[in-house]
Amino acid sequence: MNDDEQKELLRWIRENLKKTKTFNTWDSSYGLKHLFEMSANSFYVTNGTFKGAMLEAGFKVKDPYRINWHFNISKKSVRALYEQLNKKR
């Protein structure tokens, strides 16, 4: 991934995913990466790349030993992304 792609991924995370005190166990890194890939100006990212970007953006991980991570993200912010995508279809 080049520098511009790294910046775009981090920008998308910071603008769209809101931090909470509790962990969201409904939405995993794998599902979130697909949300990113379906958004405007997006591109393919691996699950590992997405997880690293979430850490870089300051999110916490519930169980780093699992393949798909859960973060301290607002369910409401994730639902808003799904709603945006559904409006575009």
C-alpha positions as a Markdown table, in Angstrom:
| # | Residue | x | y | z |
|---|---|---|---|---|
| 1 | Met | 0.0 | 0.0 | 0.0 |
| 2 | Asn | 1.4 | 3.4 | -0.9 |
| 3 | Asp | 1.4 | 6.5 | 1.3 |
| 4 | Asp | -1.6 | 8.0 | -0.4 |
| 5 | Glu | -3.6 | 4.9 | 0.2 |
| 6 | Gln | -2.5 | 4.7 | 3.8 |
| 7 | Lys | -3.6 | 8.3 | 4.3 |
| 8 | Glu | -7.0 | 7.7 | 2.6 |
| 9 | Leu | -7.7 | 4.6 | 4.8 |
| 10 | Leu | -6.8 | 6.5 | 8.0 |
| 11 | Arg | -8.9 | 9.4 | 6.9 |
| 12 | Trp | -11.9 | 7.2 | 6.2 |
| 13 | Ile | -11.6 | 5.5 | 9.6 |
| 14 | Arg | -11.2 | 8.8 | 11.5 |
| 15 | Glu | -14.1 | 10.4 | 9.7 |
| 16 | Asn | -16.6 | 7.5 | 9.8 |
| 17 | Leu | -15.9 | 5.3 | 12.9 |
| 18 | Lys | -16.5 | 6.9 | 16.3 |
| 19 | Lys | -14.8 | 5.6 | 19.4 |
| 20 | Thr | -16.8 | 4.4 | 22.4 |
| 21 | Lys | -15.8 | 3.1 | 25.9 |
| 22 | Thr | -17.2 | -0.3 | 25.2 |
| 23 | Phe | -16.4 | -2.9 | 22.5 |
| 24 | Asn | -18.7 | -3.5 | 19.6 |
| 25 | Thr | -18.8 | -7.3 | 19.2 |
| 26 | Trp | -21.3 | -7.1 | 16.2 |
| 27 | Asp | -18.9 | -5.6 | 13.7 |
| 28 | Ser | -15.5 | -7.1 | 13.1 |
| 29 | Ser | -12.4 | -6.0 | 11.3 |
| 30 | Tyr | -13.4 | -8.2 | 8.3 |
| 31 | Gly | -16.8 | -6.6 | 7.9 |
| 32 | Leu | -15.4 | -3.1 | 8.4 |
| 33 | Lys | -12.8 | -3.6 | 5.8 |
| 34 | His | -15.5 | -4.5 | 3.3 |
| 35 | Leu | -17.5 | -1.4 | 4.3 |
| 36 | Phe | -14.4 | 0.6 | 3.4 |
| 37 | Glu | -13.9 | -1.2 | 0.1 |
| 38 | Met | -17.5 | -0.4 | -0.9 |
| 39 | Ser | -17.1 | 3.3 | -0.1 |
| 40 | Ala | -16.1 | 6.1 | -2.5 |
| 41 | Asn | -12.4 | 6.5 | -3.3 |
| 42 | Ser | -11.8 | 3.0 | -1.8 |
| 43 | Phe | -9.5 | 0.1 | -2.8 |
| 44 | Tyr | -8.8 | -3.4 | -1.7 |
| 45 | Val | -7.2 | -3.8 | 1.7 |
| 46 | Thr | -6.3 | -7.0 | 3.6 |
| 47 | Asn | -7.9 | -7.7 | 7.0 |
| 48 | Gly | -4.4 | -7.3 | 8.6 |
| 49 | Thr | -3.9 | -3.9 | 6.9 |
| 50 | Phe | -7.3 | -2.7 | 8.1 |
| 51 | Lys | -6.5 | -3.9 | 11.7 |
| 52 | Gly | -3.2 | -2.0 | 11.7 |
| 53 | Ala | -4.9 | 1.1 | 10.5 |
| 54 | Met | -7.5 | 0.9 | 13.2 |
| 55 | Leu | -4.6 | 0.7 | 15.8 |
| 56 | Glu | -2.9 | 3.6 | 14.1 |
| 57 | Ala | -6.2 | 5.6 | 14.5 |
| 58 | Gly | -6.2 | 4.9 | 18.2 |
| 59 | Phe | -8.9 | 2.2 | 18.5 |
| 60 | Lys | -8.6 | -0.6 | 21.1 |
| 61 | Val | -8.9 | -4.3 | 20.4 |
| 62 | Lys | -11.0 | -6.7 | 22.5 |
| 63 | Asp | -9.1 | -9.9 | 21.8 |
| 64 | Pro | -6.0 | -9.6 | 19.6 |
| 65 | Tyr | -5.6 | -13.4 | 19.4 |
| 66 | Arg | -8.7 | -13.7 | 17.2 |
| 67 | Ile | -8.5 | -13.5 | 13.4 |
| 68 | Asn | -11.2 | -10.9 | 13.1 |
| 69 | Trp | -10.9 | -8.1 | 15.7 |
| 70 | His | -13.6 | -6.2 | 17.5 |
| 71 | Phe | -12.9 | -2.6 | 18.4 |
| 72 | Asn | -14.3 | 0.1 | 20.6 |
| 73 | Ile | -16.5 | 1.6 | 17.9 |
| 74 | Ser | -20.0 | 3.0 | 17.9 |
| 75 | Lys | -22.6 | 0.7 | 16.4 |
| 76 | Lys | -24.4 | 3.9 | 15.3 |
| 77 | Ser | -21.4 | 5.0 | 13.2 |
| 78 | Val | -21.3 | 1.6 | 11.5 |
| 79 | Arg | -25.0 | 1.6 | 10.8 |
| 80 | Ala | -24.7 | 5.1 | 9.3 |
| 81 | Leu | -22.2 | 3.7 | 6.8 |
| 82 | Tyr | -24.5 | 0.9 | 5.8 |
| 83 | Glu | -27.3 | 3.4 | 5.3 |
| 84 | Gln | -25.1 | 5.5 | 3.1 |
| 85 | Leu | -24.3 | 2.5 | 1.0 |
| 86 | Asn | -27.9 | 1.4 | 0.7 |
| 87 | Lys | -28.9 | 4.9 | -0.5 |
| 88 | Lys | -26.4 | 4.7 | -3.3 |
| 89 | Arg | -27.8 | 1.4 | -4.7 |
